[in-house]
């Protein structure tokens, strides 16, 4: 079971202050959906300094099995929706 599930912003801001590795001292695993990987990749392609999640062994890329259609009406990005779905799945499994 993951200890943390993260969207793009926390990873990006911790990386920018050179503190991303603090997460690995707080937990053994951080799960992110592929949508977050895509958002970071898009930023990198636009010339922004963003982390590459595949360089961190404690970051695991996991996609949710299902995203509620009700959530699609919310003003949220793809990464945020996928993170909510992952968290909902984890809560259901407990």
Biopython code that builds the backbone (N, CA, C, O; Angstrom):
import numpy as np
from Bio.PDB.StructureBuilder import StructureBuilder

atoms = [
    (1, "UNK", "N", (0.845, -1.175, 0.000)),
    (1, "UNK", "CA", (0.000, 0.000, 0.000)),
    (1, "UNK", "C", (0.900, 1.250, 0.000)),
    (1, "UNK", "O", (1.832, 1.337, 0.798)),
    (2, "UNK", "N", (0.627, 2.202, -0.879)),
    (2, "UNK", "CA", (1.479, 3.392, -0.913)),
    (2, "UNK", "C", (1.270, 4.250, 0.325)),
    (2, "UNK", "O", (0.191, 4.268, 0.918)),
    (3, "UNK", "N", (2.303, 4.943, 0.692)),
    (3, "UNK", "CA", (2.171, 5.875, 1.798)),
    (3, "UNK", "C", (1.710, 7.238, 1.309)),
    (3, "UNK", "O", (1.032, 7.968, 2.032)),
    (4, "UNK", "N", (2.080, 7.578, 0.077)),
    (4, "UNK", "CA", (1.689, 8.857, -0.512)),
    (4, "UNK", "C", (1.258, 8.642, -1.954)),
    (4, "UNK", "O", (1.768, 7.764, -2.649)),
    (5, "UNK", "N", (0.314, 9.456, -2.384)),
    (5, "UNK", "CA", (-0.060, 9.560, -3.792)),
    (5, "UNK", "C", (0.072, 11.036, -4.113)),
    (5, "UNK", "O", (-0.449, 11.877, -3.380)),
    (6, "UNK", "N", (0.761, 11.364, -5.195)),
    (6, "UNK", "CA", (1.036, 12.772, -5.468)),
    (6, "UNK", "C", (0.613, 13.176, -6.870)),
    (6, "UNK", "O", (0.664, 12.387, -7.814)),
    (7, "UNK", "N", (0.193, 14.435, -6.977)),
    (7, "UNK", "CA", (-0.014, 15.001, -8.295)),
    (7, "UNK", "C", (1.241, 15.790, -8.678)),
    (7, "UNK", "O", (2.268, 15.695, -8.006)),
    (8, "UNK", "N", (1.154, 16.548, -9.729)),
    (8, "UNK", "CA", (2.326, 17.210, -10.297)),
    (8, "UNK", "C", (2.911, 18.299, -9.399)),
    (8, "UNK", "O", (4.127, 18.357, -9.216)),
    (9, "UNK", "N", (2.076, 19.148, -8.846)),
    (9, "UNK", "CA", (2.561, 20.332, -8.123)),
    (9, "UNK", "C", (3.513, 20.023, -6.968)),
    (9, "UNK", "O", (4.581, 20.633, -6.903)),
    (10, "UNK", "N", (3.184, 19.113, -6.058)),
    (10, "UNK", "CA", (4.132, 18.857, -4.961)),
    (10, "UNK", "C", (5.493, 18.368, -5.459)),
    (10, "UNK", "O", (6.533, 18.773, -4.938)),
    (11, "UNK", "N", (5.481, 17.503, -6.461)),
    (11, "UNK", "CA", (6.752, 17.004, -7.010)),
    (11, "UNK", "C", (7.550, 18.146, -7.637)),
    (11, "UNK", "O", (8.756, 18.267, -7.423)),
    (12, "UNK", "N", (6.872, 18.965, -8.398)),
    (12, "UNK", "CA", (7.533, 20.072, -9.090)),
    (12, "UNK", "C", (8.128, 21.080, -8.106)),
    (12, "UNK", "O", (9.285, 21.477, -8.244)),
    (13, "UNK", "N", (7.335, 21.492, -7.115)),
    (13, "UNK", "CA", (7.817, 22.517, -6.192)),
    (13, "UNK", "C", (8.909, 21.996, -5.257)),
    (13, "UNK", "O", (9.853, 22.722, -4.949)),
    (14, "UNK", "N", (8.790, 20.763, -4.812)),
    (14, "UNK", "CA", (9.872, 20.190, -3.999)),
    (14, "UNK", "C", (11.150, 20.056, -4.814)),
    (14, "UNK", "O", (12.245, 20.299, -4.307)),
    (15, "UNK", "N", (11.012, 19.675, -6.062)),
    (15, "UNK", "CA", (12.172, 19.565, -6.954)),
    (15, "UNK", "C", (12.841, 20.931, -7.143)),
    (15, "UNK", "O", (14.067, 21.042, -7.118)),
    (16, "UNK", "N", (12.034, 21.944, -7.330)),
    (16, "UNK", "CA", (12.584, 23.279, -7.600)),
    (16, "UNK", "C", (13.323, 23.878, -6.405)),
    (16, "UNK", "O", (14.192, 24.732, -6.579)),
    (17, "UNK", "N", (12.987, 23.439, -5.207)),
    (17, "UNK", "CA", (13.734, 23.922, -4.041)),
    (17, "UNK", "C", (14.763, 22.876, -3.584)),
    (17, "UNK", "O", (15.277, 22.926, -2.467)),
    (18, "UNK", "N", (15.037, 21.941, -4.480)),
    (18, "UNK", "CA", (16.035, 20.897, -4.239)),
    (18, "UNK", "C", (15.690, 20.057, -2.999)),
    (18, "UNK", "O", (16.572, 19.697, -2.218)),
    (19, "UNK", "N", (14.411, 19.754, -2.833)),
    (19, "UNK", "CA", (13.971, 19.010, -1.653)),
    (19, "UNK", "C", (13.123, 17.784, -2.000)),
    (19, "UNK", "O", (12.483, 17.208, -1.121)),
    (20, "UNK", "N", (13.115, 17.387, -3.259)),
    (20, "UNK", "CA", (12.285, 16.252, -3.658)),
    (20, "UNK", "C", (12.671, 14.978, -2.913)),
    (20, "UNK", "O", (11.805, 14.170, -2.577)),
    (21, "UNK", "N", (13.944, 14.797, -2.659)),
    (21, "UNK", "CA", (14.379, 13.581, -1.956)),
    (21, "UNK", "C", (13.903, 13.521, -0.510)),
    (21, "UNK", "O", (13.994, 12.471, 0.126)),
    (22, "UNK", "N", (13.400, 14.628, 0.015)),
    (22, "UNK", "CA", (12.819, 14.576, 1.363)),
    (22, "UNK", "C", (11.660, 13.585, 1.430)),
    (22, "UNK", "O", (11.426, 12.962, 2.465)),
    (23, "UNK", "N", (10.941, 13.444, 0.324)),
    (23, "UNK", "CA", (9.831, 12.492, 0.310)),
    (23, "UNK", "C", (10.311, 11.072, 0.601)),
    (23, "UNK", "O", (9.624, 10.305, 1.276)),
    (24, "UNK", "N", (11.482, 10.728, 0.094)),
    (24, "UNK", "CA", (11.996, 9.368, 0.318)),
    (24, "UNK", "C", (12.414, 9.149, 1.763)),
    (24, "UNK", "O", (12.559, 8.006, 2.196)),
    (25, "UNK", "N", (12.608, 10.220, 2.511)),
    (25, "UNK", "CA", (12.907, 10.061, 3.937)),
    (25, "UNK", "C", (11.630, 9.971, 4.769)),
    (25, "UNK", "O", (11.651, 9.509, 5.910)),
    (26, "UNK", "N", (10.525, 10.415, 4.188)),
    (26, "UNK", "CA", (9.243, 10.390, 4.884)),
    (26, "UNK", "C", (8.425, 9.131, 4.600)),
    (26, "UNK", "O", (7.559, 8.751, 5.387)),
    (27, "UNK", "N", (8.709, 8.492, 3.470)),
    (27, "UNK", "CA", (7.938, 7.307, 3.092)),
    (27, "UNK", "C", (8.780, 6.396, 2.219)),
    (27, "UNK", "O", (9.835, 6.789, 1.721)),
    (28, "UNK", "N", (8.308, 5.192, 2.043)),
    (28, "UNK", "CA", (9.046, 4.241, 1.214)),
    (28, "UNK", "C", (8.591, 4.260, -0.234)),
    (28, "UNK", "O", (9.314, 3.800, -1.118)),
    (29, "UNK", "N", (7.387, 4.793, -0.487)),
    (29, "UNK", "CA", (6.865, 4.800, -1.853)),
    (29, "UNK", "C", (5.914, 5.972, -2.058)),
    (29, "UNK", "O", (5.099, 6.303, -1.197)),
    (30, "UNK", "N", (6.048, 6.583, -3.224)),
    (30, "UNK", "CA", (5.102, 7.601, -3.677)),
    (30, "UNK", "C", (4.538, 7.107, -4.998)),
    (30, "UNK", "O", (5.288, 6.800, -5.925)),
    (31, "UNK", "N", (3.219, 7.031, -5.081)),
    (31, "UNK", "CA", (2.592, 6.623, -6.334)),
    (31, "UNK", "C", (2.136, 7.854, -7.098)),
    (31, "UNK", "O", (1.608, 8.807, -6.526)),
    (32, "UNK", "N", (2.355, 7.808, -8.406)),
    (32, "UNK", "CA", (1.857, 8.849, -9.292)),
    (32, "UNK", "C", (1.235, 8.172, -10.511)),
    (32, "UNK", "O", (1.721, 7.131, -10.954)),
    (33, "UNK", "N", (0.178, 8.745, -11.050)),
    (33, "UNK", "CA", (-0.401, 8.188, -12.275)),
    (33, "UNK", "C", (0.382, 8.645, -13.507)),
    (33, "UNK", "O", (1.135, 9.618, -13.458)),
    (34, "UNK", "N", (0.190, 7.932, -14.592)),
    (34, "UNK", "CA", (0.847, 8.275, -15.852)),
    (34, "UNK", "C", (0.500, 9.696, -16.288)),
    (34, "UNK", "O", (1.305, 10.349, -16.952)),
    (35, "UNK", "N", (-0.671, 10.178, -15.931)),
    (35, "UNK", "CA", (-1.062, 11.543, -16.285)),
    (35, "UNK", "C", (-0.094, 12.564, -15.686)),
    (35, "UNK", "O", (0.191, 13.582, -16.316)),
    (36, "UNK", "N", (0.410, 12.306, -14.488)),
    (36, "UNK", "CA", (1.389, 13.197, -13.857)),
    (36, "UNK", "C", (2.711, 13.125, -14.621)),
    (36, "UNK", "O", (3.368, 14.145, -14.832)),
    (37, "UNK", "N", (3.093, 11.932, -15.028)),
    (37, "UNK", "CA", (4.316, 11.774, -15.825)),
    (37, "UNK", "C", (4.193, 12.579, -17.116)),
    (37, "UNK", "O", (5.143, 13.246, -17.526)),
    (38, "UNK", "N", (3.026, 12.519, -17.756)),
    (38, "UNK", "CA", (2.809, 13.284, -18.989)),
    (38, "UNK", "C", (2.883, 14.789, -18.738)),
    (38, "UNK", "O", (3.478, 15.522, -19.529)),
    (39, "UNK", "N", (2.281, 15.251, -17.644)),
    (39, "UNK", "CA", (2.331, 16.682, -17.339)),
    (39, "UNK", "C", (3.769, 17.151, -17.129)),
    (39, "UNK", "O", (4.153, 18.218, -17.608)),
    (40, "UNK", "N", (4.554, 16.363, -16.423)),
    (40, "UNK", "CA", (5.962, 16.725, -16.216)),
    (40, "UNK", "C", (6.722, 16.688, -17.535)),
    (40, "UNK", "O", (7.541, 17.568, -17.803)),
    (41, "UNK", "N", (6.464, 15.697, -18.344)),
    (41, "UNK", "CA", (7.115, 15.587, -19.651)),
    (41, "UNK", "C", (6.761, 16.771, -20.542)),
    (41, "UNK", "O", (7.623, 17.303, -21.241)),
    (42, "UNK", "N", (5.499, 17.183, -20.521)),
    (42, "UNK", "CA", (5.082, 18.356, -21.293)),
    (42, "UNK", "C", (5.850, 19.597, -20.847)),
    (42, "UNK", "O", (6.288, 20.391, -21.679)),
    (43, "UNK", "N", (6.011, 19.764, -19.542)),
    (43, "UNK", "CA", (6.775, 20.894, -19.022)),
    (43, "UNK", "C", (8.224, 20.855, -19.474)),
    (43, "UNK", "O", (8.796, 21.884, -19.832)),
    (44, "UNK", "N", (8.822, 19.661, -19.459)),
    (44, "UNK", "CA", (10.212, 19.495, -19.892)),
    (44, "UNK", "C", (10.346, 19.867, -21.369)),
    (44, "UNK", "O", (11.304, 20.537, -21.756)),
    (45, "UNK", "N", (9.391, 19.434, -22.192)),
    (45, "UNK", "CA", (9.428, 19.746, -23.622)),
    (45, "UNK", "C", (9.285, 21.243, -23.884)),
    (45, "UNK", "O", (9.749, 21.751, -24.905)),
    (46, "UNK", "N", (8.641, 21.939, -22.959)),
    (46, "UNK", "CA", (8.502, 23.399, -23.090)),
    (46, "UNK", "C", (9.700, 24.147, -22.518)),
    (46, "UNK", "O", (9.725, 25.378, -22.508)),
    (47, "UNK", "N", (10.687, 23.404, -22.044)),
    (47, "UNK", "CA", (11.918, 24.022, -21.565)),
    (47, "UNK", "C", (11.979, 24.272, -20.077)),
    (47, "UNK", "O", (12.906, 24.929, -19.605)),
    (48, "UNK", "N", (11.014, 23.765, -19.320)),
    (48, "UNK", "CA", (11.010, 23.956, -17.874)),
    (48, "UNK", "C", (11.877, 22.902, -17.189)),
    (48, "UNK", "O", (12.009, 21.776, -17.669)),
    (49, "UNK", "N", (12.448, 23.279, -16.087)),
    (49, "UNK", "CA", (13.251, 22.365, -15.271)),
    (49, "UNK", "C", (12.306, 21.593, -14.356)),
    (49, "UNK", "O", (11.842, 22.115, -13.342)),
    (50, "UNK", "N", (12.030, 20.348, -14.726)),
    (50, "UNK", "CA", (11.088, 19.516, -13.974)),
    (50, "UNK", "C", (11.738, 18.168, -13.676)),
    (50, "UNK", "O", (12.644, 17.746, -14.395)),
    (51, "UNK", "N", (11.287, 17.495, -12.630)),
    (51, "UNK", "CA", (11.868, 16.189, -12.310)),
    (51, "UNK", "C", (11.445, 15.114, -13.307)),
    (51, "UNK", "O", (10.378, 15.194, -13.916)),
    (52, "UNK", "N", (12.296, 14.119, -13.458)),
    (52, "UNK", "CA", (11.966, 12.930, -14.235)),
    (52, "UNK", "C", (11.640, 11.836, -13.226)),
    (52, "UNK", "O", (12.554, 11.286, -12.611)),
    (53, "UNK", "N", (10.366, 11.504, -13.039)),
    (53, "UNK", "CA", (9.988, 10.552, -11.993)),
    (53, "UNK", "C", (10.639, 9.181, -12.141)),
    (53, "UNK", "O", (10.782, 8.455, -11.157)),
    (54, "UNK", "N", (11.026, 8.828, -13.339)),
    (54, "UNK", "CA", (11.639, 7.516, -13.549)),
    (54, "UNK", "C", (13.059, 7.436, -12.990)),
    (54, "UNK", "O", (13.636, 6.351, -12.919)),
    (55, "UNK", "N", (13.619, 8.560, -12.600)),
    (55, "UNK", "CA", (14.959, 8.575, -11.996)),
    (55, "UNK", "C", (14.927, 8.297, -10.496)),
    (55, "UNK", "O", (15.979, 8.158, -9.873)),
    (56, "UNK", "N", (13.755, 8.217, -9.919)),
    (56, "UNK", "CA", (13.617, 8.022, -8.475)),
    (56, "UNK", "C", (12.992, 6.653, -8.222)),
    (56, "UNK", "O", (11.836, 6.414, -8.570)),
    (57, "UNK", "N", (13.760, 5.767, -7.621)),
    (57, "UNK", "CA", (13.275, 4.398, -7.437)),
    (57, "UNK", "C", (12.079, 4.311, -6.494)),
    (57, "UNK", "O", (11.341, 3.327, -6.538)),
    (58, "UNK", "N", (11.876, 5.285, -5.667)),
    (58, "UNK", "CA", (10.776, 5.269, -4.700)),
    (58, "UNK", "C", (9.485, 5.866, -5.278)),
    (58, "UNK", "O", (8.448, 5.854, -4.614)),
    (59, "UNK", "N", (9.543, 6.385, -6.500)),
    (59, "UNK", "CA", (8.335, 6.852, -7.184)),
    (59, "UNK", "C", (7.851, 5.734, -8.098)),
    (59, "UNK", "O", (8.583, 5.266, -8.971)),
    (60, "UNK", "N", (6.614, 5.314, -7.883)),
    (60, "UNK", "CA", (6.017, 4.246, -8.678)),
    (60, "UNK", "C", (4.892, 4.818, -9.532)),
    (60, "UNK", "O", (4.050, 5.571, -9.042)),
    (61, "UNK", "N", (4.884, 4.461, -10.796)),
    (61, "UNK", "CA", (3.856, 4.932, -11.712)),
    (61, "UNK", "C", (2.733, 3.896, -11.735)),
    (61, "UNK", "O", (2.925, 2.753, -12.150)),
    (62, "UNK", "N", (1.558, 4.326, -11.278)),
    (62, "UNK", "CA", (0.401, 3.447, -11.162)),
    (62, "UNK", "C", (-0.829, 4.210, -11.646)),
    (62, "UNK", "O", (-1.096, 5.326, -11.200)),
    (63, "UNK", "N", (-1.562, 3.603, -12.550)),
    (63, "UNK", "CA", (-2.786, 4.252, -13.032)),
    (63, "UNK", "C", (-4.005, 3.727, -12.293)),
    (63, "UNK", "O", (-4.051, 2.558, -11.908)),
    (64, "UNK", "N", (-4.982, 4.586, -12.098)),
    (64, "UNK", "CA", (-6.233, 4.114, -11.484)),
    (64, "UNK", "C", (-6.958, 3.187, -12.450)),
    (64, "UNK", "O", (-6.789, 3.276, -13.667)),
    (65, "UNK", "N", (-7.753, 2.314, -11.894)),
    (65, "UNK", "CA", (-8.552, 1.410, -12.728)),
    (65, "UNK", "C", (-9.759, 2.125, -13.311)),
    (65, "UNK", "O", (-10.271, 1.741, -14.363)),
    (66, "UNK", "N", (-10.218, 3.179, -12.615)),
    (66, "UNK", "CA", (-11.486, 3.810, -12.991)),
    (66, "UNK", "C", (-11.480, 5.262, -12.520)),
    (66, "UNK", "O", (-11.031, 5.559, -11.413)),
    (67, "UNK", "N", (-11.972, 6.148, -13.352)),
    (67, "UNK", "CA", (-12.193, 7.545, -12.957)),
    (67, "UNK", "C", (-13.688, 7.820, -13.100)),
    (67, "UNK", "O", (-14.257, 7.660, -14.180)),
    (68, "UNK", "N", (-14.304, 8.226, -12.024)),
    (68, "UNK", "CA", (-15.746, 8.476, -12.014)),
    (68, "UNK", "C", (-16.116, 9.540, -13.038)),
    (68, "UNK", "O", (-15.474, 10.588, -13.116)),
    (69, "UNK", "N", (-17.142, 9.268, -13.812)),
    (69, "UNK", "CA", (-17.597, 10.241, -14.815)),
    (69, "UNK", "C", (-18.093, 11.528, -14.152)),
    (69, "UNK", "O", (-18.057, 12.593, -14.767)),
    (70, "UNK", "N", (-18.553, 11.436, -12.909)),
    (70, "UNK", "CA", (-18.997, 12.630, -12.187)),
    (70, "UNK", "C", (-17.853, 13.614, -11.983)),
    (70, "UNK", "O", (-18.067, 14.827, -11.971)),
    (71, "UNK", "N", (-16.642, 13.097, -11.824)),
    (71, "UNK", "CA", (-15.488, 13.952, -11.581)),
    (71, "UNK", "C", (-15.054, 14.709, -12.833)),
    (71, "UNK", "O", (-14.388, 15.739, -12.729)),
    (72, "UNK", "N", (-15.419, 14.218, -14.001)),
    (72, "UNK", "CA", (-14.982, 14.851, -15.247)),
    (72, "UNK", "C", (-15.561, 16.250, -15.409)),
    (72, "UNK", "O", (-15.031, 17.052, -16.178)),
    (73, "UNK", "N", (-16.638, 16.552, -14.696)),
    (73, "UNK", "CA", (-17.242, 17.891, -14.743)),
    (73, "UNK", "C", (-16.524, 18.884, -13.837)),
    (73, "UNK", "O", (-16.782, 20.086, -13.911)),
    (74, "UNK", "N", (-15.634, 18.402, -12.991)),
    (74, "UNK", "CA", (-14.890, 19.282, -12.088)),
    (74, "UNK", "C", (-13.808, 20.024, -12.861)),
    (74, "UNK", "O", (-13.313, 19.534, -13.876)),
    (75, "UNK", "N", (-13.455, 21.172, -12.390)),
    (75, "UNK", "CA", (-12.409, 21.966, -13.033)),
    (75, "UNK", "C", (-11.045, 21.482, -12.540)),
    (75, "UNK", "O", (-10.366, 22.164, -11.772)),
    (76, "UNK", "N", (-10.661, 20.287, -13.000)),
    (76, "UNK", "CA", (-9.400, 19.685, -12.573)),
    (76, "UNK", "C", (-8.663, 19.150, -13.789)),
    (76, "UNK", "O", (-9.265, 18.790, -14.800)),
    (77, "UNK", "N", (-7.355, 19.109, -13.662)),
    (77, "UNK", "CA", (-6.534, 18.559, -14.720)),
    (77, "UNK", "C", (-6.548, 17.038, -14.701)),
    (77, "UNK", "O", (-7.034, 16.411, -13.760)),
    (78, "UNK", "N", (-6.005, 16.466, -15.761)),
    (78, "UNK", "CA", (-5.967, 15.012, -15.898)),
    (78, "UNK", "C", (-5.202, 14.357, -14.748)),
    (78, "UNK", "O", (-5.620, 13.323, -14.228)),
    (79, "UNK", "N", (-4.087, 14.961, -14.356)),
    (79, "UNK", "CA", (-3.298, 14.414, -13.252)),
    (79, "UNK", "C", (-4.037, 14.440, -11.934)),
    (79, "UNK", "O", (-4.001, 13.472, -11.175)),
    (80, "UNK", "N", (-4.703, 15.541, -11.659)),
    (80, "UNK", "CA", (-5.466, 15.662, -10.412)),
    (80, "UNK", "C", (-6.597, 14.638, -10.354)),
    (80, "UNK", "O", (-6.831, 14.026, -9.311)),
    (81, "UNK", "N", (-7.292, 14.453, -11.464)),
    (81, "UNK", "CA", (-8.369, 13.463, -11.499)),
    (81, "UNK", "C", (-7.839, 12.050, -11.270)),
    (81, "UNK", "O", (-8.442, 11.266, -10.538)),
    (82, "UNK", "N", (-6.714, 11.733, -11.897)),
    (82, "UNK", "CA", (-6.136, 10.397, -11.739)),
    (82, "UNK", "C", (-5.654, 10.168, -10.306)),
    (82, "UNK", "O", (-5.784, 9.063, -9.779)),
    (83, "UNK", "N", (-5.105, 11.198, -9.676)),
    (83, "UNK", "CA", (-4.663, 11.079, -8.282)),
    (83, "UNK", "C", (-5.863, 10.840, -7.366)),
    (83, "UNK", "O", (-5.805, 9.988, -6.480)),
    (84, "UNK", "N", (-6.939, 11.579, -7.572)),
    (84, "UNK", "CA", (-8.152, 11.364, -6.778)),
    (84, "UNK", "C", (-8.674, 9.940, -6.941)),
    (84, "UNK", "O", (-9.087, 9.307, -5.970)),
    (85, "UNK", "N", (-8.653, 9.448, -8.166)),
    (85, "UNK", "CA", (-9.133, 8.088, -8.422)),
    (85, "UNK", "C", (-8.244, 7.058, -7.721)),
    (85, "UNK", "O", (-8.747, 6.090, -7.151)),
    (86, "UNK", "N", (-6.919, 7.263, -7.762)),
    (86, "UNK", "CA", (-6.010, 6.351, -7.046)),
    (86, "UNK", "C", (-6.279, 6.372, -5.548)),
    (86, "UNK", "O", (-6.333, 5.326, -4.901)),
    (87, "UNK", "N", (-6.446, 7.557, -5.010)),
    (87, "UNK", "CA", (-6.708, 7.675, -3.573)),
    (87, "UNK", "C", (-8.036, 7.022, -3.210)),
    (87, "UNK", "O", (-8.148, 6.378, -2.166)),
    (88, "UNK", "N", (-9.031, 7.184, -4.059)),
    (88, "UNK", "CA", (-10.330, 6.566, -3.811)),
    (88, "UNK", "C", (-10.214, 5.047, -3.830)),
    (88, "UNK", "O", (-10.832, 4.368, -3.010)),
    (89, "UNK", "N", (-9.430, 4.510, -4.756)),
    (89, "UNK", "CA", (-9.220, 3.056, -4.817)),
    (89, "UNK", "C", (-8.520, 2.562, -3.562)),
    (89, "UNK", "O", (-8.883, 1.518, -3.020)),
    (90, "UNK", "N", (-7.519, 3.301, -3.093)),
    (90, "UNK", "CA", (-6.796, 2.898, -1.885)),
    (90, "UNK", "C", (-7.715, 2.920, -0.680)),
    (90, "UNK", "O", (-7.671, 2.024, 0.162)),
    (91, "UNK", "N", (-8.554, 3.957, -0.599)),
    (91, "UNK", "CA", (-9.497, 4.062, 0.514)),
    (91, "UNK", "C", (-10.489, 2.903, 0.485)),
    (91, "UNK", "O", (-10.837, 2.355, 1.531)),
    (92, "UNK", "N", (-10.939, 2.536, -0.692)),
    (92, "UNK", "CA", (-11.881, 1.428, -0.836)),
    (92, "UNK", "C", (-11.248, 0.099, -0.450)),
    (92, "UNK", "O", (-11.924, -0.784, 0.078)),
    (93, "UNK", "N", (-9.955, -0.047, -0.710)),
    (93, "UNK", "CA", (-9.242, -1.302, -0.400)),
    (93, "UNK", "C", (-8.910, -1.464, 1.076)),
    (93, "UNK", "O", (-8.492, -2.543, 1.494)),
    (94, "UNK", "N", (-9.084, -0.434, 1.861)),
    (94, "UNK", "CA", (-8.728, -0.522, 3.290)),
    (94, "UNK", "C", (-9.826, -1.130, 4.100)),
    (94, "UNK", "O", (-9.689, -1.276, 5.315)),
]
sb = StructureBuilder()
sb.init_structure("model")
sb.init_model(0)
sb.init_chain("A")
sb.init_seg("    ")
for serial, (resi, resn, name, xyz) in enumerate(atoms, 1):
    if name == "N":
        sb.init_residue(resn, " ", resi, " ")
    sb.init_atom(name, np.array(xyz, "f"), 0.0, 1.0, " ", f" {name:<3s}", serial, name[0])
structure = sb.get_structure()
